[in-house]
C-alpha cells in the first residue's frame, strides 16, 4: 500500500491534521499525526481514532502501523 494513500485516509478523518507516513516496504508503516481531536485523550484513544480512519486495511494491506499521535501543543513543544 502506498504511504500517500494512508496519509490521505488519515487526513480525511480529522479536521486540519498534520500527517506524515513513511514506509520502507509498503506493508510496515510509521505515522505521526498531529490533531486537535487528541486533546484530553489518552494514547490508546488517540490510536483508536487513527485506526478508525483506516478501517479494515490495518492487519491486511497495512501489516503493521506505528503511531505517534500528538496535539498541536505537544507537537509545538517537541519541535520548538
Biopython code that builds the backbone (N, CA, C, O; Angstrom):
import numpy as np
from Bio.PDB.StructureBuilder import StructureBuilder

atoms = [
    (1, "UNK", "N", (0.848, -1.177, 0.000)),
    (1, "UNK", "CA", (0.000, 0.000, 0.000)),
    (1, "UNK", "C", (0.894, 1.240, 0.000)),
    (1, "UNK", "O", (1.950, 1.252, 0.632)),
    (2, "UNK", "N", (0.479, 2.243, -0.686)),
    (2, "UNK", "CA", (1.240, 3.475, -0.830)),
    (2, "UNK", "C", (1.089, 4.368, 0.407)),
    (2, "UNK", "O", (-0.035, 4.614, 0.845)),
    (3, "UNK", "N", (2.199, 4.859, 0.980)),
    (3, "UNK", "CA", (2.119, 5.750, 2.139)),
    (3, "UNK", "C", (1.256, 6.992, 1.877)),
    (3, "UNK", "O", (0.598, 7.496, 2.787)),
    (4, "UNK", "N", (1.261, 7.473, 0.653)),
    (4, "UNK", "CA", (0.444, 8.639, 0.312)),
    (4, "UNK", "C", (-1.041, 8.367, 0.466)),
    (4, "UNK", "O", (-1.789, 9.248, 0.892)),
    (5, "UNK", "N", (-1.476, 7.169, 0.129)),
    (5, "UNK", "CA", (-2.887, 6.806, 0.274)),
    (5, "UNK", "C", (-3.262, 6.720, 1.754)),
    (5, "UNK", "O", (-4.343, 7.157, 2.147)),
    (6, "UNK", "N", (-2.384, 6.164, 2.560)),
    (6, "UNK", "CA", (-2.637, 6.099, 4.008)),
    (6, "UNK", "C", (-2.730, 7.514, 4.565)),
    (6, "UNK", "O", (-3.606, 7.806, 5.379)),
    (7, "UNK", "N", (-1.842, 8.380, 4.135)),
    (7, "UNK", "CA", (-1.871, 9.779, 4.578)),
    (7, "UNK", "C", (-3.207, 10.424, 4.239)),
    (7, "UNK", "O", (-3.799, 11.096, 5.083)),
    (8, "UNK", "N", (-3.689, 10.229, 3.022)),
    (8, "UNK", "CA", (-4.965, 10.817, 2.602)),
    (8, "UNK", "C", (-6.128, 10.287, 3.440)),
    (8, "UNK", "O", (-7.022, 11.049, 3.809)),
    (9, "UNK", "N", (-6.122, 8.988, 3.742)),
    (9, "UNK", "CA", (-7.199, 8.414, 4.546)),
    (9, "UNK", "C", (-7.199, 8.986, 5.964)),
    (9, "UNK", "O", (-8.255, 9.309, 6.508)),
    (10, "UNK", "N", (-6.019, 9.108, 6.554)),
    (10, "UNK", "CA", (-5.943, 9.668, 7.905)),
    (10, "UNK", "C", (-6.376, 11.133, 7.887)),
    (10, "UNK", "O", (-7.145, 11.562, 8.748)),
    (11, "UNK", "N", (-5.892, 11.897, 6.921)),
    (11, "UNK", "CA", (-6.258, 13.313, 6.840)),
    (11, "UNK", "C", (-7.765, 13.500, 6.716)),
    (11, "UNK", "O", (-8.322, 14.443, 7.278)),
    (12, "UNK", "N", (-8.423, 12.611, 5.987)),
    (12, "UNK", "CA", (-9.870, 12.724, 5.793)),
    (12, "UNK", "C", (-10.650, 12.517, 7.092)),
    (12, "UNK", "O", (-11.795, 12.955, 7.207)),
    (13, "UNK", "N", (-10.030, 11.848, 8.072)),
    (13, "UNK", "CA", (-10.726, 11.547, 9.318)),
    (13, "UNK", "C", (-10.563, 12.587, 10.411)),
    (13, "UNK", "O", (-11.119, 12.437, 11.499)),
    (14, "UNK", "N", (-9.802, 13.644, 10.132)),
    (14, "UNK", "CA", (-9.553, 14.674, 11.130)),
    (14, "UNK", "C", (-9.780, 16.053, 10.522)),
    (14, "UNK", "O", (-9.794, 16.214, 9.302)),
    (15, "UNK", "N", (-9.957, 17.043, 11.390)),
    (15, "UNK", "CA", (-10.135, 18.419, 10.946)),
    (15, "UNK", "C", (-8.780, 19.121, 10.965)),
    (15, "UNK", "O", (-8.278, 19.462, 12.036)),
    (16, "UNK", "N", (-8.192, 19.336, 9.811)),
    (16, "UNK", "CA", (-6.919, 20.050, 9.645)),
    (16, "UNK", "C", (-5.748, 19.404, 10.391)),
    (16, "UNK", "O", (-5.068, 20.084, 11.160)),
    (17, "UNK", "N", (-5.499, 18.114, 10.182)),
    (17, "UNK", "CA", (-4.366, 17.478, 10.846)),
    (17, "UNK", "C", (-3.056, 17.721, 10.100)),
    (17, "UNK", "O", (-3.056, 18.170, 8.954)),
    (18, "UNK", "N", (-1.953, 17.423, 10.758)),
    (18, "UNK", "CA", (-0.656, 17.326, 10.101)),
    (18, "UNK", "C", (-0.333, 15.832, 10.141)),
    (18, "UNK", "O", (-0.297, 15.236, 11.217)),
    (19, "UNK", "N", (-0.101, 15.234, 8.992)),
    (19, "UNK", "CA", (0.121, 13.791, 8.918)),
    (19, "UNK", "C", (1.373, 13.498, 8.114)),
    (19, "UNK", "O", (1.564, 14.036, 7.023)),
    (20, "UNK", "N", (2.230, 12.637, 8.664)),
    (20, "UNK", "CA", (3.388, 12.116, 7.947)),
    (20, "UNK", "C", (3.314, 10.594, 7.999)),
    (20, "UNK", "O", (3.035, 10.022, 9.053)),
    (21, "UNK", "N", (3.559, 9.946, 6.882)),
    (21, "UNK", "CA", (3.563, 8.483, 6.823)),
    (21, "UNK", "C", (4.807, 8.050, 6.056)),
    (21, "UNK", "O", (5.069, 8.538, 4.957)),
    (22, "UNK", "N", (5.576, 7.125, 6.647)),
    (22, "UNK", "CA", (6.751, 6.595, 5.969)),
    (22, "UNK", "C", (6.735, 5.070, 6.028)),
    (22, "UNK", "O", (6.160, 4.471, 6.938)),
    (23, "UNK", "N", (7.385, 4.454, 5.028)),
    (23, "UNK", "CA", (7.474, 3.002, 4.970)),
    (23, "UNK", "C", (8.677, 2.614, 4.118)),
    (23, "UNK", "O", (8.972, 3.251, 3.107)),
    (24, "UNK", "N", (9.365, 1.558, 4.545)),
    (24, "UNK", "CA", (10.465, 1.023, 3.746)),
    (24, "UNK", "C", (10.002, -0.073, 2.799)),
    (24, "UNK", "O", (10.662, -0.353, 1.799)),
    (25, "UNK", "N", (8.852, -0.701, 3.115)),
    (25, "UNK", "CA", (8.426, -1.862, 2.340)),
    (25, "UNK", "C", (6.952, -1.846, 1.916)),
    (25, "UNK", "O", (6.468, -2.823, 1.346)),
    (26, "UNK", "N", (6.241, -0.759, 2.187)),
    (26, "UNK", "CA", (4.824, -0.602, 1.842)),
    (26, "UNK", "C", (3.901, -1.624, 2.509)),
    (26, "UNK", "O", (2.794, -1.865, 2.027)),
    (27, "UNK", "N", (4.348, -2.227, 3.615)),
    (27, "UNK", "CA", (3.463, -3.046, 4.459)),
    (27, "UNK", "C", (3.622, -2.677, 5.930)),
    (27, "UNK", "O", (2.694, -2.861, 6.717)),
    (28, "UNK", "N", (4.789, -2.159, 6.306)),
    (28, "UNK", "CA", (5.061, -1.696, 7.665)),
    (28, "UNK", "C", (5.204, -0.180, 7.604)),
    (28, "UNK", "O", (6.018, 0.344, 6.843)),
    (29, "UNK", "N", (4.404, 0.526, 8.416)),
    (29, "UNK", "CA", (4.341, 1.978, 8.306)),
    (29, "UNK", "C", (4.570, 2.641, 9.656)),
    (29, "UNK", "O", (4.272, 2.077, 10.708)),
    (30, "UNK", "N", (5.109, 3.856, 9.594)),
    (30, "UNK", "CA", (5.236, 4.721, 10.761)),
    (30, "UNK", "C", (4.505, 6.011, 10.427)),
    (30, "UNK", "O", (4.682, 6.573, 9.346)),
    (31, "UNK", "N", (3.687, 6.476, 11.355)),
    (31, "UNK", "CA", (2.962, 7.712, 11.106)),
    (31, "UNK", "C", (3.029, 8.638, 12.309)),
    (31, "UNK", "O", (3.032, 8.205, 13.461)),
    (32, "UNK", "N", (3.082, 9.913, 12.003)),
    (32, "UNK", "CA", (2.933, 10.962, 13.005)),
    (32, "UNK", "C", (1.678, 11.725, 12.625)),
    (32, "UNK", "O", (1.531, 12.193, 11.496)),
    (33, "UNK", "N", (0.775, 11.841, 13.589)),
    (33, "UNK", "CA", (-0.475, 12.559, 13.362)),
    (33, "UNK", "C", (-0.595, 13.630, 14.438)),
    (33, "UNK", "O", (-0.547, 13.337, 15.632)),
    (34, "UNK", "N", (-0.751, 14.863, 14.003)),
    (34, "UNK", "CA", (-0.949, 15.981, 14.920)),
    (34, "UNK", "C", (-2.359, 16.506, 14.670)),
    (34, "UNK", "O", (-2.672, 16.977, 13.576)),
    (35, "UNK", "N", (-3.211, 16.422, 15.702)),
    (35, "UNK", "CA", (-4.603, 16.820, 15.526)),
    (35, "UNK", "C", (-5.194, 17.315, 16.839)),
    (35, "UNK", "O", (-4.900, 16.781, 17.909)),
    (36, "UNK", "N", (-6.021, 18.331, 16.742)),
    (36, "UNK", "CA", (-6.687, 18.888, 17.920)),
    (36, "UNK", "C", (-7.626, 17.868, 18.558)),
    (36, "UNK", "O", (-7.901, 17.945, 19.755)),
    (37, "UNK", "N", (-8.114, 16.920, 17.776)),
    (37, "UNK", "CA", (-9.040, 15.902, 18.309)),
    (37, "UNK", "C", (-8.404, 15.039, 19.390)),
    (37, "UNK", "O", (-9.122, 14.368, 20.132)),
    (38, "UNK", "N", (-7.091, 15.037, 19.501)),
    (38, "UNK", "CA", (-6.405, 14.232, 20.516)),
    (38, "UNK", "C", (-6.402, 14.892, 21.900)),
    (38, "UNK", "O", (-6.071, 14.248, 22.895)),
    (39, "UNK", "N", (-6.764, 16.155, 21.959)),
    (39, "UNK", "CA", (-6.744, 16.898, 23.220)),
    (39, "UNK", "C", (-7.579, 16.176, 24.284)),
    (39, "UNK", "O", (-8.745, 15.850, 24.062)),
    (40, "UNK", "N", (-6.956, 15.933, 25.441)),
    (40, "UNK", "CA", (-7.645, 15.303, 26.560)),
    (40, "UNK", "C", (-7.808, 13.799, 26.452)),
    (40, "UNK", "O", (-8.432, 13.181, 27.315)),
    (41, "UNK", "N", (-7.254, 13.196, 25.400)),
    (41, "UNK", "CA", (-7.387, 11.745, 25.213)),
    (41, "UNK", "C", (-6.088, 11.035, 25.558)),
    (41, "UNK", "O", (-4.995, 11.554, 25.332)),
    (42, "UNK", "N", (-6.230, 9.843, 26.107)),
    (42, "UNK", "CA", (-5.072, 9.008, 26.415)),
    (42, "UNK", "C", (-4.536, 8.388, 25.130)),
    (42, "UNK", "O", (-5.226, 8.368, 24.110)),
    (43, "UNK", "N", (-3.285, 7.873, 25.180)),
    (43, "UNK", "CA", (-2.686, 7.306, 23.962)),
    (43, "UNK", "C", (-3.545, 6.249, 23.265)),
    (43, "UNK", "O", (-3.638, 6.257, 22.037)),
    (44, "UNK", "N", (-4.168, 5.351, 24.007)),
    (44, "UNK", "CA", (-4.979, 4.310, 23.375)),
    (44, "UNK", "C", (-6.138, 4.916, 22.596)),
    (44, "UNK", "O", (-6.413, 4.491, 21.474)),
    (45, "UNK", "N", (-6.811, 5.887, 23.164)),
    (45, "UNK", "CA", (-7.935, 6.528, 22.474)),
    (45, "UNK", "C", (-7.459, 7.273, 21.230)),
    (45, "UNK", "O", (-8.157, 7.303, 20.217)),
    (46, "UNK", "N", (-6.289, 7.866, 21.304)),
    (46, "UNK", "CA", (-5.728, 8.550, 20.140)),
    (46, "UNK", "C", (-5.446, 7.557, 19.015)),
    (46, "UNK", "O", (-5.762, 7.817, 17.853)),
    (47, "UNK", "N", (-4.856, 6.431, 19.366)),
    (47, "UNK", "CA", (-4.562, 5.397, 18.365)),
    (47, "UNK", "C", (-5.853, 4.863, 17.752)),
    (47, "UNK", "O", (-5.913, 4.614, 16.548)),
    (48, "UNK", "N", (-6.875, 4.687, 18.570)),
    (48, "UNK", "CA", (-8.152, 4.196, 18.058)),
    (48, "UNK", "C", (-8.741, 5.158, 17.035)),
    (48, "UNK", "O", (-9.328, 4.727, 16.042)),
    (49, "UNK", "N", (-8.588, 6.458, 17.270)),
    (49, "UNK", "CA", (-9.073, 7.444, 16.297)),
    (49, "UNK", "C", (-8.347, 7.297, 14.959)),
    (49, "UNK", "O", (-8.960, 7.405, 13.896)),
    (50, "UNK", "N", (-7.048, 7.051, 15.020)),
    (50, "UNK", "CA", (-6.280, 6.865, 13.785)),
    (50, "UNK", "C", (-6.697, 5.561, 13.102)),
    (50, "UNK", "O", (-6.931, 5.545, 11.893)),
    (51, "UNK", "N", (-6.791, 4.471, 13.864)),
    (51, "UNK", "CA", (-7.204, 3.189, 13.284)),
    (51, "UNK", "C", (-8.572, 3.299, 12.611)),
    (51, "UNK", "O", (-8.802, 2.695, 11.563)),
    (52, "UNK", "N", (-9.469, 4.062, 13.207)),
    (52, "UNK", "CA", (-10.820, 4.213, 12.660)),
    (52, "UNK", "C", (-10.775, 4.795, 11.246)),
    (52, "UNK", "O", (-11.611, 4.449, 10.411)),
    (53, "UNK", "N", (-9.810, 5.671, 10.970)),
    (53, "UNK", "CA", (-9.718, 6.274, 9.634)),
    (53, "UNK", "C", (-9.272, 5.259, 8.582)),
    (53, "UNK", "O", (-9.504, 5.457, 7.390)),
    (54, "UNK", "N", (-8.631, 4.173, 9.021)),
    (54, "UNK", "CA", (-8.075, 3.189, 8.087)),
    (54, "UNK", "C", (-8.925, 1.942, 7.945)),
    (54, "UNK", "O", (-8.700, 1.141, 7.037)),
    (55, "UNK", "N", (-9.899, 1.764, 8.826)),
    (55, "UNK", "CA", (-10.823, 0.644, 8.725)),
    (55, "UNK", "C", (-10.136, -0.700, 8.629)),
    (55, "UNK", "O", (-9.196, -0.982, 9.373)),
    (56, "UNK", "N", (-10.605, -1.531, 7.710)),
    (56, "UNK", "CA", (-10.121, -2.896, 7.548)),
    (56, "UNK", "C", (-8.750, -3.028, 6.902)),
    (56, "UNK", "O", (-8.266, -4.144, 6.714)),
    (57, "UNK", "N", (-8.121, -1.923, 6.562)),
    (57, "UNK", "CA", (-6.783, -2.001, 5.961)),
    (57, "UNK", "C", (-5.738, -2.468, 6.966)),
    (57, "UNK", "O", (-4.778, -3.148, 6.606)),
    (58, "UNK", "N", (-5.938, -2.090, 8.253)),
    (58, "UNK", "CA", (-4.988, -2.490, 9.288)),
    (58, "UNK", "C", (-5.120, -3.991, 9.512)),
    (58, "UNK", "O", (-6.213, -4.506, 9.749)),
    (59, "UNK", "N", (-3.995, -4.677, 9.435)),
    (59, "UNK", "CA", (-3.992, -6.129, 9.566)),
    (59, "UNK", "C", (-4.094, -6.830, 8.215)),
    (59, "UNK", "O", (-3.910, -8.044, 8.128)),
    (60, "UNK", "N", (-4.382, -6.083, 7.178)),
    (60, "UNK", "CA", (-4.460, -6.627, 5.828)),
    (60, "UNK", "C", (-3.386, -5.954, 4.970)),
    (60, "UNK", "O", (-2.223, -6.354, 5.012)),
    (61, "UNK", "N", (-3.768, -4.932, 4.191)),
    (61, "UNK", "CA", (-2.780, -4.223, 3.379)),
    (61, "UNK", "C", (-1.719, -3.537, 4.255)),
    (61, "UNK", "O", (-0.553, -3.426, 3.878)),
    (62, "UNK", "N", (-2.160, -3.085, 5.428)),
    (62, "UNK", "CA", (-1.244, -2.469, 6.393)),
    (62, "UNK", "C", (-0.923, -3.532, 7.427)),
    (62, "UNK", "O", (-1.705, -3.770, 8.348)),
    (63, "UNK", "N", (0.228, -4.169, 7.273)),
    (63, "UNK", "CA", (0.607, -5.263, 8.173)),
    (63, "UNK", "C", (0.924, -4.748, 9.566)),
    (63, "UNK", "O", (0.545, -5.376, 10.555)),
    (64, "UNK", "N", (1.615, -3.609, 9.663)),
    (64, "UNK", "CA", (1.975, -3.032, 10.960)),
    (64, "UNK", "C", (1.978, -1.512, 10.839)),
    (64, "UNK", "O", (2.387, -0.952, 9.821)),
    (65, "UNK", "N", (1.509, -0.856, 11.906)),
    (65, "UNK", "CA", (1.425, 0.594, 11.912)),
    (65, "UNK", "C", (1.890, 1.129, 13.258)),
    (65, "UNK", "O", (1.293, 0.836, 14.295)),
    (66, "UNK", "N", (2.953, 1.910, 13.233)),
    (66, "UNK", "CA", (3.445, 2.591, 14.428)),
    (66, "UNK", "C", (2.883, 4.001, 14.406)),
    (66, "UNK", "O", (3.038, 4.720, 13.419)),
    (67, "UNK", "N", (2.224, 4.402, 15.502)),
    (67, "UNK", "CA", (1.539, 5.689, 15.533)),
    (67, "UNK", "C", (2.143, 6.601, 16.599)),
    (67, "UNK", "O", (2.319, 6.205, 17.751)),
    (68, "UNK", "N", (2.449, 7.803, 16.197)),
    (68, "UNK", "CA", (2.826, 8.876, 17.116)),
    (68, "UNK", "C", (1.713, 9.911, 16.986)),
    (68, "UNK", "O", (1.630, 10.603, 15.971)),
    (69, "UNK", "N", (0.852, 10.024, 18.005)),
    (69, "UNK", "CA", (-0.321, 10.891, 17.959)),
    (69, "UNK", "C", (-0.171, 12.016, 18.977)),
    (69, "UNK", "O", (-0.092, 11.773, 20.182)),
    (70, "UNK", "N", (-0.134, 13.244, 18.479)),
    (70, "UNK", "CA", (0.119, 14.405, 19.329)),
    (70, "UNK", "C", (-0.912, 15.507, 19.097)),
    (70, "UNK", "O", (-1.472, 15.634, 18.008)),
    (71, "UNK", "N", (-1.151, 16.301, 20.144)),
    (71, "UNK", "CA", (-1.943, 17.512, 19.973)),
    (71, "UNK", "C", (-1.033, 18.568, 19.346)),
    (71, "UNK", "O", (0.189, 18.429, 19.385)),
    (72, "UNK", "N", (-1.613, 19.621, 18.769)),
    (72, "UNK", "CA", (-0.765, 20.692, 18.228)),
    (72, "UNK", "C", (0.173, 21.281, 19.289)),
    (72, "UNK", "O", (1.319, 21.605, 18.978)),
    (73, "UNK", "N", (-0.287, 21.423, 20.516)),
    (73, "UNK", "CA", (0.556, 21.961, 21.586)),
    (73, "UNK", "C", (1.727, 21.025, 21.892)),
    (73, "UNK", "O", (2.859, 21.479, 22.064)),
    (74, "UNK", "N", (1.456, 19.720, 21.961)),
    (74, "UNK", "CA", (2.532, 18.747, 22.201)),
    (74, "UNK", "C", (3.548, 18.772, 21.065)),
    (74, "UNK", "O", (4.753, 18.688, 21.305)),
    (75, "UNK", "N", (3.067, 18.886, 19.835)),
    (75, "UNK", "CA", (3.944, 18.945, 18.666)),
    (75, "UNK", "C", (4.833, 20.186, 18.755)),
    (75, "UNK", "O", (6.038, 20.112, 18.514)),
    (76, "UNK", "N", (4.239, 21.314, 19.098)),
    (76, "UNK", "CA", (4.995, 22.558, 19.209)),
    (76, "UNK", "C", (6.075, 22.442, 20.285)),
    (76, "UNK", "O", (7.190, 22.925, 20.090)),
    (77, "UNK", "N", (5.763, 21.815, 21.401)),
    (77, "UNK", "CA", (6.739, 21.640, 22.478)),
    (77, "UNK", "C", (7.901, 20.758, 22.033)),
    (77, "UNK", "O", (9.046, 20.999, 22.417)),
    (78, "UNK", "N", (7.615, 19.745, 21.231)),
    (78, "UNK", "CA", (8.662, 18.813, 20.801)),
    (78, "UNK", "C", (9.512, 19.351, 19.662)),
    (78, "UNK", "O", (10.682, 18.988, 19.533)),
    (79, "UNK", "N", (8.935, 20.209, 18.838)),
    (79, "UNK", "CA", (9.675, 20.705, 17.677)),
    (79, "UNK", "C", (10.214, 22.105, 17.877)),
    (79, "UNK", "O", (10.979, 22.613, 17.057)),
    (80, "UNK", "N", (9.810, 22.724, 18.974)),
    (80, "UNK", "CA", (10.358, 24.025, 19.325)),
    (80, "UNK", "C", (9.732, 25.142, 18.607)),
    (80, "UNK", "O", (10.106, 26.296, 18.814)),
]
sb = StructureBuilder()
sb.init_structure("model")
sb.init_model(0)
sb.init_chain("A")
sb.init_seg("    ")
for serial, (resi, resn, name, xyz) in enumerate(atoms, 1):
    if name == "N":
        sb.init_residue(resn, " ", resi, " ")
    sb.init_atom(name, np.array(xyz, "f"), 0.0, 1.0, " ", f" {name:<3s}", serial, name[0])
structure = sb.get_structure()
